[in-house]
Each structure stands twice: as C-alpha cells, then as structure tokens.
Amino acid sequence: MRIPDGFGYYRLVSANFFELPESEQISELTNFASTVLESYEFSIKSIESINYEYNATFKVTVADSTNYALRININSPRSAENIRAEVAWVHFLENVDGILTPRPIANRFGKFVTTVAHAHSGRELNCILYSWLDGEEVSDEPTLKQLHELGQAMARMHASSKDFVLPNDSTLPSFQDPFWETEDFLLSDKSKLNSQDKDLIAAAFKEIISRTDALYSRANPQIIHADLHGWNMKWHNDQLSIFDFDDSGIGLPIQDIATALYYLDTPEQDEALLNGYKSVRQLPPHTKADLEMLLIHRRLMLLNYLYETNNQEHQELIPTYLEETLRRLRVFLNN
C-alpha cells in the first residue's frame, strides 16, 4: 500500500508496527480509535476491540449507552471512494423490504469516511462508523433456517440493486478482473511462490479468466456484497442482518452466490441457501462447471490475500492453505 508523501518518520516505523505481537497492535489501534472518534459528536464511554483481521473493528459505547461499530481499514486496500460507494449502497438497501443492515453514521463534518494519519503503521487509515446490530454472529455453524434466510436476503439484494447507480464521488472494483482489482501476489514479481506452483496457478487463472469472461458476456454486472458468510451476519429475534460491505464491488449475482457457498460444508447447507434464493427469484443461469470454477477462484483470491496481509495469524495459515489449494487446482484442471 502506498504511503502518502510527507510521512518520512512514518516510513521509519511502519515496518515495525506489523511485526509487533498482535495484542500490542490491537492495544495501539484501540488508542488510535479514540483519536478517530474525536471527529464524531459523541462522548465516549468505552472502546472494545471485537475483531482484528482484514480490518480492525471496535465496539464503541457512548455516554447514553448507545453502541456503535467502528471499522478501521488497517489491512484493507479500500479507498475512500470505495467506502463512499459502500455507504451509498447501504443507504439504498435501508429501503428494501426484508434486508436488515447497520446504518452509516456521519462524522461532525457530515462525512461518512473519516481518514486519519496513523503514525505507527505509516498509513492514512480510512475509518467508518456504523450503528450497532443486536444479536449474535452466525459464525461457522449456520442453521439451515439461517441459510434459507441468507438466500432470500441475497436474492432481494440482487433484485433490488440491479439498476443501482454509484454516486459520482465513488467507485468500486470490477469482479471481471481476475484479482478483483487487488494487487497480484501470486503471479507478479512480488510472488514468493516457486516456478512450478506459479505455473499451476497461472494455468488455473487462464481457465478462470476464459470462463468468467463467458459469464460476463451473458449477464449484466451489478453491485454485489461478495463476502456473505457467517461472520458477516447476525441473528436476533429470528431475523438475519447483514454487515461488512467492505468487499462489495461490481460483479455477477452468481459470483456472490458462489462466494457464500464456498464457506458451507454440506450439501444440505448448500440446498438451504439455494432454496431460500429461489423462493424470491430464479437462480442466475449457470452450469455446474461454472460454479466449480467460481469456487476455485474464491480460494485463489483468499490465497492471494494471505500473501498480501500483515495479519500474523493469517500469514501462519499459508503453508497448509497453499498445499490444499494446489491439490484442488490439479483436480480442477484435470476435469
């Protein structure tokens, strides 16, 4: 990620921040969250770290005991323009029946994106505050009922947003791009892979690009969430809510569906999600081979992320994740 001009001191210390133990990184970012929240019209009662992975997320409680969620894009390459697009879409979805999302909160300057220089990482970090969603995260073990509701919600999002137009001051990546317009850490000069592994991944991407282009030639791209899994959903009073629109972009509904299916473990779970979707609208036209391709593409995207991220816990996953990815690629290409 580019470090803005004029941050010479930050260049000196930035490498060290991501080498700190995770607990120290979280502690420092909690202090940084206090600085970010000075841009809002609140008296802060407490700040609690609730997630530190792709982003740093905090539960913020203000003087009247109202809760909010503060997201700091510490590992995310998302631009302010990307986040403005996210905010516009979430506002749009507030008026769609059957979809529950958090509400973006403007800062004291009337802006939804708060950008603050973070000395310890050497970066200007984009931050956004959302209303708090009650309930428990669905996590890795969604019930069939929850998956059915996810399918319904996804279908409503796709149906309502097919003609959604981005504001002029915003932009989103195209998911026709093989890396979804993120930096390539698998095949570029930055790759740490050996030549044999790179050749296998390159062959898979060649097939993925060809099949993805074919899908785009038959369907119209639109805004999609692109990260619908149990850790981005909450369940409260038998209702599903969806959050974390940080990966949203311009893609195809079938890509959104495949991403959600990637995180499921059983045919029964797949069926529950797809039946929920079909209860609202027809599934996008696709073949079994299309779906298998999109699932393997998702895995490659996650592998690329593991090489990109500064998150230490995620970096430790690389050896086993790479080995299994290469095995699946051989099966994919042989079929």
C-alpha positions as CSV (number, residue, x, y, z in Angstrom):
1,M,0.0,0.0,0.0
2,R,1.3,3.5,-0.9
3,I,2.5,5.7,2.0
4,P,1.5,9.3,1.4
5,D,4.2,11.8,0.7
6,G,5.4,13.8,3.6
7,F,5.4,10.9,6.1
8,G,9.1,10.4,6.3
9,Y,9.0,9.4,10.0
10,Y,6.2,7.0,9.4
11,R,8.3,5.2,6.8
12,L,10.9,4.6,9.5
13,V,8.4,3.0,11.9
14,S,5.8,1.5,9.7
15,A,7.5,-1.9,9.1
16,N,7.9,-2.4,12.9
17,F,4.2,-2.0,13.7
18,F,3.1,-5.1,11.8
19,E,5.9,-7.1,13.5
20,L,4.6,-6.3,17.0
21,P,2.7,-9.0,18.8
22,E,-1.0,-8.9,17.8
23,S,-2.0,-7.9,21.3
24,E,0.2,-4.8,21.1
25,Q,-1.1,-3.9,17.7
26,I,-4.7,-4.1,19.0
27,S,-3.8,-2.0,22.0
28,E,-2.2,0.7,19.9
29,L,-5.2,0.7,17.4
30,T,-7.6,1.0,20.4
31,N,-5.8,4.2,21.3
32,F,-5.9,5.2,17.7
33,A,-9.7,4.6,17.7
34,S,-10.0,7.3,20.4
35,T,-8.4,9.8,18.0
36,V,-10.7,8.8,15.2
37,L,-13.7,9.2,17.4
38,E,-12.8,12.8,18.1
39,S,-14.3,13.5,14.7
40,Y,-17.8,12.5,15.9
41,E,-20.3,14.2,18.1
42,F,-20.1,11.7,21.0
43,S,-18.9,11.5,24.5
44,I,-17.1,8.1,24.5
45,K,-17.7,5.7,27.4
46,S,-15.7,2.7,26.2
47,I,-13.9,1.2,23.2
48,E,-13.6,-2.6,22.9
49,S,-11.8,-4.5,20.2
50,I,-14.1,-7.1,18.8
51,N,-12.2,-8.2,15.6
52,Y,-8.7,-7.8,14.1
53,E,-8.3,-9.4,10.8
54,Y,-8.8,-7.7,7.4
55,N,-9.9,-4.7,9.3
56,A,-9.8,-3.6,13.0
57,T,-13.3,-3.4,14.4
58,F,-14.3,-1.9,17.7
59,K,-17.5,-1.8,19.8
60,V,-17.9,1.8,20.8
61,T,-20.2,2.7,23.7
62,V,-21.1,6.4,24.2
63,A,-22.3,8.3,27.2
64,D,-26.0,7.4,26.8
65,S,-25.0,3.7,26.5
66,T,-25.8,3.6,22.7
67,N,-23.4,1.2,20.9
68,Y,-21.7,1.7,17.6
69,A,-19.3,-0.3,15.4
70,L,-16.1,1.5,14.3
71,R,-14.2,-0.1,11.4
72,I,-10.6,0.9,10.8
73,N,-9.3,-0.3,7.4
74,I,-5.8,-1.4,8.7
75,N,-5.2,-4.3,6.3
76,S,-7.7,-3.3,3.6
77,P,-6.6,-1.6,0.4
78,R,-10.1,0.0,0.0
79,S,-10.0,3.7,-0.9
80,A,-12.3,6.5,0.4
81,E,-14.1,6.3,-3.0
82,N,-14.8,2.6,-2.4
83,I,-16.2,3.3,1.0
84,R,-18.4,6.1,-0.2
85,A,-19.9,3.6,-2.7
86,E,-20.4,1.1,0.1
87,V,-22.2,3.8,2.1
88,A,-24.4,4.8,-0.8
89,W,-25.5,1.1,-1.3
90,V,-26.2,0.5,2.4
91,H,-28.4,3.6,2.4
92,F,-30.2,2.3,-0.7
93,L,-30.7,-1.1,1.0
94,E,-32.3,0.5,4.0
95,N,-35.4,1.0,1.8
96,V,-35.6,-2.6,0.6
97,D,-38.0,-4.8,2.4
98,G,-36.6,-8.0,4.0
99,I,-33.0,-6.7,4.3
100,L,-31.5,-5.6,7.6
101,T,-28.2,-3.7,7.7
102,P,-26.5,-1.3,10.0
103,R,-26.8,2.4,9.4
104,P,-23.7,4.5,8.5
105,I,-23.0,7.4,10.9
106,A,-21.7,10.7,9.6
107,N,-18.9,12.5,11.5
108,R,-19.2,16.1,12.8
109,F,-18.2,17.3,9.3
110,G,-21.1,15.5,7.6
111,K,-18.8,12.9,6.1
112,F,-19.1,9.1,6.4
113,V,-15.4,8.4,5.7
114,T,-13.0,9.6,8.4
115,T,-9.4,9.5,7.2
116,V,-6.7,9.8,9.9
117,A,-2.9,9.5,9.7
118,H,-1.7,6.5,11.8
119,A,1.9,7.1,12.7
120,H,2.7,3.6,13.9
121,S,1.8,1.9,10.5
122,G,2.9,4.9,8.4
123,R,-0.5,5.0,6.7
124,E,-3.5,7.2,6.3
125,L,-6.3,4.9,7.5
126,N,-9.9,5.1,6.3
127,C,-12.5,4.6,9.0
128,I,-16.2,4.3,9.1
129,L,-18.8,4.2,12.0
130,Y,-21.9,2.1,11.8
131,S,-24.9,1.7,14.1
132,W,-24.7,-1.4,16.3
133,L,-26.5,-4.6,15.3
134,D,-28.0,-6.6,18.1
135,G,-27.7,-10.4,18.2
136,E,-25.0,-13.0,17.9
137,E,-22.8,-13.6,14.9
138,V,-24.0,-16.6,12.9
139,S,-20.3,-17.7,12.7
140,D,-19.1,-21.0,11.2
141,E,-22.2,-23.2,12.0
142,P,-25.2,-21.5,10.5
143,T,-28.5,-23.4,10.8
144,L,-30.5,-24.4,7.8
145,K,-33.1,-21.7,8.6
146,Q,-30.4,-19.0,8.8
147,L,-29.0,-20.2,5.4
148,H,-32.5,-20.1,3.9
149,E,-32.9,-16.5,5.1
150,L,-29.5,-15.7,3.7
151,G,-30.5,-17.0,0.3
152,Q,-33.7,-14.9,0.5
153,A,-31.8,-11.7,1.6
154,M,-29.2,-12.2,-1.2
155,A,-31.9,-12.6,-3.8
156,R,-33.6,-9.4,-2.6
157,M,-30.3,-7.6,-2.7
158,H,-29.7,-8.8,-6.3
159,A,-33.2,-8.0,-7.5
160,S,-33.3,-4.5,-5.9
161,S,-29.8,-3.4,-6.8
162,K,-29.6,-4.5,-10.5
163,D,-30.1,-0.9,-11.6
164,F,-28.3,0.8,-8.7
165,V,-26.0,3.6,-9.9
166,L,-22.9,4.7,-8.0
167,P,-22.6,8.3,-6.9
168,N,-20.1,10.4,-8.9
169,D,-17.7,10.6,-6.0
170,S,-17.4,6.8,-5.6
171,T,-16.1,3.8,-7.4
172,L,-15.9,0.0,-6.9
173,P,-13.7,-2.7,-8.4
174,S,-14.8,-4.9,-11.2
175,F,-15.0,-8.6,-10.4
176,Q,-14.4,-9.5,-14.0
177,D,-10.8,-8.7,-13.2
178,P,-9.1,-12.0,-12.1
179,F,-7.8,-10.4,-8.9
180,W,-10.8,-8.2,-8.4
181,E,-8.6,-5.2,-8.8
182,T,-6.4,-6.1,-5.8
183,E,-2.7,-6.4,-6.1
184,D,-1.3,-9.7,-7.5
185,F,0.9,-11.5,-5.0
186,L,0.7,-14.9,-6.8
187,L,2.0,-14.4,-10.3
188,S,3.7,-10.9,-10.2
189,D,7.3,-10.1,-9.3
190,K,6.1,-9.9,-5.7
191,S,5.2,-13.6,-5.6
192,K,7.0,-15.8,-3.2
193,L,5.9,-19.0,-4.9
194,N,8.3,-21.3,-6.7
195,S,8.1,-21.6,-10.5
196,Q,6.2,-24.9,-10.5
197,D,3.5,-23.6,-8.2
198,K,3.2,-20.4,-10.2
199,D,2.8,-22.3,-13.4
200,L,0.0,-24.3,-11.9
201,I,-1.8,-21.2,-10.6
202,A,-1.2,-19.4,-14.0
203,A,-2.9,-22.3,-15.8
204,A,-5.8,-22.2,-13.4
205,F,-6.2,-18.4,-13.9
206,K,-6.1,-18.8,-17.7
207,E,-9.1,-21.1,-17.4
208,I,-10.8,-18.9,-14.8
209,I,-10.5,-15.8,-17.0
210,S,-11.9,-17.5,-20.0
211,R,-14.9,-18.9,-18.2
212,T,-15.5,-15.7,-16.3
213,D,-15.5,-13.6,-19.5
214,A,-18.0,-16.0,-20.9
215,L,-20.3,-15.5,-17.9
216,Y,-20.0,-11.7,-18.3
217,S,-20.9,-11.9,-21.9
218,R,-24.2,-13.4,-21.0
219,A,-25.2,-11.3,-18.0
220,N,-25.1,-7.7,-16.8
221,P,-22.8,-6.9,-13.9
222,Q,-24.2,-5.1,-10.8
223,I,-23.2,-4.2,-7.3
224,I,-22.8,-7.3,-5.1
225,H,-21.7,-7.9,-1.5
226,A,-19.1,-10.5,-2.4
227,D,-18.4,-11.7,1.2
228,L,-21.6,-13.3,2.6
229,H,-20.6,-15.7,5.3
230,G,-21.5,-16.4,8.9
231,W,-19.1,-13.9,10.4
232,N,-20.7,-11.1,8.4
233,M,-24.2,-11.8,9.6
234,K,-26.1,-11.6,12.9
235,W,-29.1,-13.4,14.2
236,H,-31.6,-11.6,16.5
237,N,-35.2,-12.4,17.3
238,D,-35.3,-14.9,14.4
239,Q,-34.2,-12.2,11.9
240,L,-31.0,-12.1,9.9
241,S,-29.0,-8.9,9.5
242,I,-26.0,-8.4,7.1
243,F,-23.0,-6.2,7.6
244,D,-19.4,-5.7,6.5
245,F,-19.9,-4.4,2.9
246,D,-16.1,-3.7,2.7
247,D,-15.6,-6.2,-0.2
248,S,-18.6,-5.1,-2.3
249,G,-17.9,-4.5,-6.0
250,I,-19.3,-4.7,-9.5
251,G,-19.9,-8.4,-10.3
252,L,-22.4,-11.0,-11.2
253,P,-25.0,-12.4,-8.8
254,I,-23.7,-15.9,-9.4
255,Q,-20.3,-14.8,-8.1
256,D,-22.0,-13.6,-4.9
257,I,-23.8,-16.9,-4.6
258,A,-20.6,-18.9,-5.2
259,T,-18.7,-16.9,-2.5
260,A,-21.4,-17.7,0.0
261,L,-21.4,-21.4,-0.9
262,Y,-17.6,-21.5,-0.5
263,Y,-18.0,-21.2,3.2
264,L,-20.5,-24.0,3.6
265,D,-19.6,-27.7,4.4
266,T,-22.6,-29.9,3.4
267,P,-25.0,-30.4,0.5
268,E,-27.8,-29.7,3.0
269,Q,-26.4,-26.3,3.7
270,D,-26.0,-25.5,0.0
271,E,-29.6,-26.6,-0.7
272,A,-30.9,-24.4,2.1
273,L,-29.2,-21.3,0.8
274,L,-30.2,-22.0,-2.8
275,N,-33.8,-22.8,-1.9
276,G,-34.0,-19.6,0.0
277,Y,-32.8,-17.7,-3.0
278,K,-35.2,-19.5,-5.4
279,S,-38.1,-18.7,-3.1
280,V,-37.6,-15.0,-4.1
281,R,-36.2,-15.1,-7.6
282,Q,-34.7,-17.6,-10.1
283,L,-31.1,-18.5,-9.8
284,P,-28.8,-16.9,-12.4
285,P,-28.2,-19.1,-15.4
286,H,-25.0,-21.2,-14.8
287,T,-23.6,-24.7,-15.1
288,K,-22.1,-27.0,-12.5
289,A,-18.7,-26.3,-14.2
290,D,-19.3,-22.5,-13.8
291,L,-19.9,-23.0,-10.1
292,E,-16.8,-25.2,-9.6
293,M,-14.7,-22.6,-11.4
294,L,-16.0,-19.7,-9.2
295,L,-15.4,-21.8,-6.0
296,I,-11.7,-22.4,-7.0
297,H,-11.4,-18.7,-8.0
298,R,-12.6,-17.8,-4.5
299,R,-9.9,-20.0,-3.0
300,L,-7.2,-18.3,-5.1
301,M,-8.4,-14.9,-4.1
302,L,-8.1,-15.9,-0.4
303,L,-4.6,-17.3,-1.1
304,N,-3.6,-14.0,-2.7
305,Y,-4.9,-12.2,0.4
306,L,-2.8,-14.4,2.7
307,Y,0.3,-13.2,0.9
308,E,-0.9,-9.6,0.9
309,T,-2.0,-9.2,4.6
310,N,0.1,-8.1,7.5
311,N,-2.1,-10.1,9.9
312,Q,0.3,-12.5,11.6
313,E,-2.4,-15.2,12.4
314,H,-3.5,-15.3,8.8
315,Q,0.1,-15.4,7.5
316,E,0.7,-18.6,9.5
317,L,-2.1,-20.3,7.5
318,I,-0.1,-20.1,4.2
319,P,1.8,-23.4,4.2
320,T,-1.3,-25.7,4.7
321,Y,-3.6,-23.4,2.7
322,L,-1.2,-23.3,-0.2
323,E,-0.8,-27.1,-0.2
324,E,-4.5,-27.8,-0.3
325,T,-5.1,-25.1,-2.9
326,L,-2.5,-26.7,-5.3
327,R,-4.2,-30.1,-4.8
328,R,-7.6,-28.6,-5.7
329,L,-6.1,-26.8,-8.7
330,R,-4.8,-30.1,-10.1
331,V,-8.2,-31.6,-9.8
332,F,-9.9,-28.6,-11.3
333,L,-7.5,-28.6,-14.3
334,N,-7.7,-32.3,-14.9
335,N,-11.5,-32.1,-15.1
